[in-house]
Amino acid sequence: MPDFFIVGHHKSGTTALYEMLRAHPQIFMPSVKEPRFFDHDLHALGATGRPQRTLSEYLALFDGAAPGQRLGEASPSYLRSRVAASAIAEMAPRARCIAILREPASFVRSLHSQLVQEHVETELDLARAFAGERRERGGQTVNRYSDHVHYVEQLRRFEDAFPREQLLVLIYDDFRSDNDATVRRVLRFLGVDEDARIEAREANRSVALRSPRLDRLVRRAYGPSGAGSRAARNAVRALAPERLRTRFLPALRRRLVYREQEPFDPELEARLRERFSGEVHALSEYLGRDLESLWGYR
């Protein structure tokens, strides 16, 4: 079983941390970034991604590890799950867990952009998407965005399942402003060489989707095997040399499909901050850190 887990949250630097840690010579993390083996309660809710269904399938992800390496995985859905913490503790009681938390309004905005890109969210306007977030899934009422922002409740589930010294809570702002110091803090927490040279990474930068329809067309013509029209992909391969396909076309696709995010609407941001002010206050008290000042909630 893994020695450590990056348990969340989405859009809070988990992918960048995963990429940096798997570059450490004393750490092995599988190429599948989100195995999602322990979040059984979210599978019925239609959460994105393909979870590993069997224990043998899950453990096979770590077959490539060298002797002595620390094994880890990153499934940001574990923090939102109501069962993952206890399920992990049952099978890996000595495991260490890492959570990264982000200011709620910017988190919701970034999550909305990601869900639009994945064609999970069909409403391009964030205000309308957030207002209509409630829906029925698997016989339960869920909130697509605000259900993520129960930070203290989520942390307590892990604190109830593990000794406090096995849980590391990071703040996204620290990871962004002093990446080197934050990553070295993680390495100390995991008990590996903190002086190993690891290149800083930026992953899954938030962008806006120009047109969902255009994105679907491009995916069909230039998607991976099995995604969309095989005939369209074969035509692209026939007309474009390999070097052009591997270098130029991906960049052209990004320019055609994506654009920079527009500035956050101040009125909407203020409404979201008001909505989540109680969570920020509770988290400040729970962690003993003035996040209300750091995140501009005072």
C-alpha positions as CSV (number, residue, x, y, z in Angstrom):
1,M,0.0,0.0,0.0
2,P,1.1,3.6,-0.5
3,D,3.1,5.4,2.2
4,F,1.4,8.7,1.5
5,F,-1.6,10.3,-0.2
6,I,-2.2,13.7,-1.7
7,V,-5.9,13.9,-0.7
8,G,-6.9,17.2,-2.2
9,H,-8.3,19.7,-3.0
10,H,-8.8,20.0,-6.8
11,K,-7.5,23.2,-8.4
12,S,-5.2,23.8,-5.5
13,G,-1.8,22.7,-6.7
14,T,-2.2,19.0,-6.3
15,T,-1.2,18.2,-9.9
16,A,1.9,20.3,-9.6
17,L,2.9,18.8,-6.3
18,Y,2.3,15.3,-7.7
19,E,4.6,16.1,-10.7
20,M,7.3,17.4,-8.5
21,L,7.2,14.6,-5.9
22,R,7.3,11.9,-8.6
23,A,10.6,13.5,-9.9
24,H,12.2,12.8,-6.5
25,P,14.5,9.7,-6.6
26,Q,13.3,8.3,-3.3
27,I,9.6,8.6,-4.3
28,F,7.5,6.5,-6.7
29,M,4.1,7.7,-7.8
30,P,2.2,6.0,-10.6
31,S,1.5,7.6,-14.0
32,V,-2.2,7.4,-13.2
33,K,-2.5,10.6,-11.1
34,E,-6.0,10.0,-9.7
35,P,-6.6,6.2,-8.9
36,R,-9.6,7.2,-6.7
37,F,-9.7,3.7,-5.1
38,F,-11.0,4.9,-1.7
39,D,-13.7,7.4,-2.7
40,H,-16.5,4.8,-3.1
41,D,-19.2,7.2,-2.1
42,L,-18.4,9.5,-5.0
43,H,-18.6,6.9,-7.8
44,A,-22.4,6.9,-7.7
45,L,-22.5,10.7,-7.9
46,G,-20.9,10.7,-11.4
47,A,-17.5,12.2,-10.3
48,T,-15.2,12.5,-13.3
49,G,-12.4,10.0,-13.9
50,R,-12.1,6.3,-13.9
51,P,-11.5,4.8,-10.4
52,Q,-9.5,1.7,-9.9
53,R,-12.2,-1.0,-9.2
54,T,-10.3,-3.8,-7.6
55,L,-7.5,-4.0,-5.0
56,S,-5.2,-5.9,-7.4
57,E,-5.8,-3.4,-10.1
58,Y,-4.9,-0.6,-7.6
59,L,-1.8,-2.2,-6.2
60,A,-0.6,-3.0,-9.7
61,L,-0.1,0.8,-10.2
62,F,2.9,0.6,-7.9
63,D,4.6,-2.4,-9.5
64,G,7.3,-0.2,-11.1
65,A,8.6,1.1,-7.7
66,A,12.3,0.4,-6.8
67,P,13.2,-1.2,-3.5
68,G,13.2,1.4,-0.7
69,Q,11.2,4.1,-2.6
70,R,8.3,5.8,-0.8
71,L,5.0,5.0,-2.6
72,G,2.4,7.7,-3.0
73,E,-0.6,8.6,-5.0
74,A,-2.7,11.7,-5.6
75,S,-6.6,11.6,-5.6
76,P,-8.0,15.1,-4.8
77,S,-11.5,13.6,-4.4
78,Y,-10.4,11.9,-1.2
79,L,-10.8,15.1,0.8
80,R,-14.4,15.6,-0.3
81,S,-15.3,11.9,0.2
82,R,-17.0,11.0,3.4
83,V,-15.5,7.5,3.4
84,A,-12.0,7.8,2.0
85,A,-10.2,8.8,5.2
86,S,-11.4,5.8,7.2
87,A,-11.0,3.5,4.2
88,I,-7.4,4.6,3.8
89,A,-6.7,4.3,7.5
90,E,-8.1,0.7,7.6
91,M,-5.7,-0.5,4.9
92,A,-2.7,1.9,5.4
93,P,-2.8,3.1,9.1
94,R,0.7,4.5,9.0
95,A,0.2,6.5,5.8
96,R,0.7,10.2,5.7
97,C,-1.9,12.5,4.1
98,I,-1.4,15.9,2.5
99,A,-4.2,18.4,2.0
100,I,-3.9,21.7,0.1
101,L,-6.6,24.3,0.6
102,R,-7.4,27.4,-1.5
103,E,-9.4,30.6,-0.9
104,P,-12.9,29.5,-1.7
105,A,-14.0,32.1,-4.2
106,S,-11.0,31.6,-6.5
107,F,-11.3,27.9,-6.0
108,V,-14.9,27.8,-7.2
109,R,-14.0,30.0,-10.2
110,S,-11.1,27.7,-11.2
111,L,-13.2,24.5,-10.6
112,H,-15.9,25.9,-12.9
113,S,-13.4,26.6,-15.7
114,Q,-12.1,23.0,-15.3
115,L,-15.6,21.5,-15.4
116,V,-16.5,23.5,-18.5
117,Q,-13.3,22.2,-20.2
118,E,-14.3,18.7,-19.3
119,H,-17.8,19.2,-20.6
120,V,-19.2,18.3,-17.2
121,E,-20.6,21.9,-16.7
122,T,-22.6,23.2,-19.6
123,E,-23.3,26.7,-18.2
124,L,-20.4,29.0,-19.2
125,D,-21.5,31.8,-16.9
126,L,-20.1,31.2,-13.4
127,A,-22.8,33.1,-11.6
128,R,-25.6,31.1,-13.2
129,A,-23.6,27.8,-12.8
130,F,-23.2,28.4,-9.1
131,A,-26.8,29.5,-8.6
132,G,-27.9,26.2,-10.3
133,E,-25.4,23.9,-8.7
134,R,-27.8,21.8,-6.8
135,R,-28.9,18.5,-8.4
136,E,-29.9,15.0,-7.7
137,R,-27.2,12.3,-8.1
138,G,-27.5,8.7,-7.0
139,G,-30.5,9.4,-4.8
140,Q,-28.7,12.3,-3.0
141,T,-28.9,16.1,-3.3
142,V,-25.4,17.4,-4.1
143,N,-24.0,20.9,-4.7
144,R,-21.4,20.8,-7.5
145,Y,-19.3,23.6,-6.1
146,S,-20.0,24.5,-2.5
147,D,-19.9,20.8,-1.4
148,H,-16.1,21.1,-1.9
149,V,-15.8,24.0,0.6
150,H,-16.4,22.2,3.9
151,Y,-12.8,22.5,4.8
152,V,-12.9,21.9,8.6
153,E,-15.4,19.0,8.3
154,Q,-13.2,17.4,5.7
155,L,-10.0,17.8,7.7
156,R,-11.7,16.4,10.8
157,R,-12.5,13.2,9.0
158,F,-8.8,12.6,8.4
159,E,-7.8,13.8,11.9
160,D,-10.3,11.3,13.3
161,A,-8.8,8.5,11.2
162,F,-5.1,9.3,11.6
163,P,-2.8,10.7,14.4
164,R,-2.4,14.4,13.9
165,E,1.3,14.1,13.0
166,Q,0.4,12.0,9.9
167,L,-1.7,14.9,8.4
168,L,-0.1,17.9,6.7
169,V,-2.3,20.8,5.7
170,L,-0.9,23.3,3.2
171,I,-2.3,26.6,2.0
172,Y,-2.3,27.2,-1.7
173,D,-0.9,30.7,-1.4
174,D,2.2,29.4,0.3
175,F,2.7,26.8,-2.4
176,R,2.5,29.6,-5.0
177,S,4.5,32.3,-3.3
178,D,7.3,30.1,-1.9
179,N,7.2,26.9,-3.8
180,D,10.7,25.7,-2.8
181,A,10.1,26.1,0.9
182,T,6.7,24.4,0.8
183,V,8.0,21.4,-1.2
184,R,10.9,21.0,1.2
185,R,8.4,21.0,4.0
186,V,6.5,18.2,2.3
187,L,9.8,16.2,1.8
188,R,10.6,16.5,5.5
189,F,7.1,15.4,6.3
190,L,7.6,12.3,4.1
191,G,11.0,11.5,5.5
192,V,13.0,11.8,2.3
193,D,16.0,13.9,1.2
194,E,14.8,17.5,1.2
195,D,17.9,18.7,-0.6
196,A,17.2,16.8,-3.8
197,R,16.9,19.1,-6.7
198,I,13.3,19.3,-8.0
199,E,12.2,21.6,-10.7
200,A,9.2,23.8,-9.9
201,R,6.1,22.9,-12.0
202,E,2.9,24.6,-13.0
203,A,0.1,22.4,-14.0
204,N,-3.5,22.8,-15.1
205,R,-3.4,26.6,-15.4
206,S,-6.9,28.0,-15.4
207,V,-8.1,29.1,-18.9
208,A,-11.5,29.8,-20.4
209,L,-13.1,27.7,-23.2
210,R,-14.0,29.7,-26.3
211,S,-16.7,27.3,-27.5
212,P,-17.7,23.9,-26.2
213,R,-18.8,22.9,-29.7
214,L,-15.4,23.9,-31.2
215,D,-13.7,21.9,-28.5
216,R,-15.7,18.8,-29.3
217,L,-14.9,19.1,-33.0
218,V,-11.2,19.5,-32.3
219,R,-11.2,16.6,-29.9
220,R,-12.8,14.4,-32.5
221,A,-10.2,15.4,-35.1
222,Y,-7.2,15.4,-32.9
223,G,-8.2,13.3,-29.8
224,P,-6.5,10.1,-28.4
225,S,-7.4,6.7,-29.8
226,G,-11.0,5.9,-29.3
227,A,-12.1,9.5,-28.8
228,G,-14.3,10.8,-31.6
229,S,-14.1,10.1,-35.3
230,R,-11.3,7.7,-36.4
231,A,-11.7,8.9,-40.0
232,A,-11.1,12.5,-39.0
233,R,-8.0,11.6,-37.0
234,N,-6.7,9.5,-39.9
235,A,-7.2,12.5,-42.2
236,V,-5.1,14.7,-39.9
237,R,-2.4,12.2,-39.8
238,A,-2.4,11.8,-43.6
239,L,-2.2,15.5,-44.2
240,A,0.2,16.6,-41.5
241,P,3.7,15.3,-40.9
242,E,4.5,13.8,-37.5
243,R,6.6,16.7,-36.4
244,L,3.8,19.1,-37.3
245,R,1.2,17.0,-35.5
246,T,3.3,16.7,-32.3
247,R,4.5,20.3,-32.1
248,F,2.4,22.7,-34.1
249,L,-1.1,21.2,-33.9
250,P,-1.3,21.0,-30.1
251,A,-0.3,24.6,-29.8
252,L,-2.8,25.6,-32.5
253,R,-5.5,23.6,-30.7
254,R,-4.8,25.5,-27.5
255,R,-5.1,28.8,-29.3
256,L,-8.2,27.9,-31.1
257,V,-10.1,26.4,-28.2
258,Y,-8.8,28.3,-25.1
259,R,-8.4,31.9,-24.1
260,E,-7.2,33.7,-21.1
261,Q,-9.7,34.1,-18.3
262,E,-11.3,37.4,-18.0
263,P,-10.8,39.3,-14.7
264,F,-13.0,38.1,-11.8
265,D,-16.2,40.0,-11.7
266,P,-15.9,42.0,-8.4
267,E,-19.6,41.8,-7.5
268,L,-19.7,38.0,-8.0
269,E,-16.4,37.6,-6.1
270,A,-17.9,39.6,-3.2
271,R,-21.0,37.4,-3.2
272,L,-19.0,34.2,-3.1
273,R,-16.8,35.5,-0.3
274,E,-19.8,36.4,1.7
275,R,-21.2,32.9,1.0
276,F,-18.0,31.2,2.3
277,S,-17.0,33.7,5.1
278,G,-18.1,31.3,7.8
279,E,-16.0,28.5,6.4
280,V,-12.9,30.7,6.3
281,H,-13.5,31.9,9.9
282,A,-13.8,28.3,11.1
283,L,-10.7,27.2,9.2
284,S,-8.7,30.1,10.6
285,E,-9.6,28.9,14.2
286,Y,-9.1,25.3,13.4
287,L,-5.6,25.8,11.9
288,G,-4.6,28.6,14.3
289,R,-3.8,30.9,11.3
290,D,-5.4,34.2,10.3
291,L,-6.6,33.1,6.9
292,E,-9.3,35.8,7.0
293,S,-6.6,38.5,6.6
294,L,-4.5,36.4,4.2
295,W,-7.5,35.9,1.9
296,G,-9.0,39.3,2.3
297,Y,-12.1,38.4,4.3
298,R,-11.7,41.1,7.0
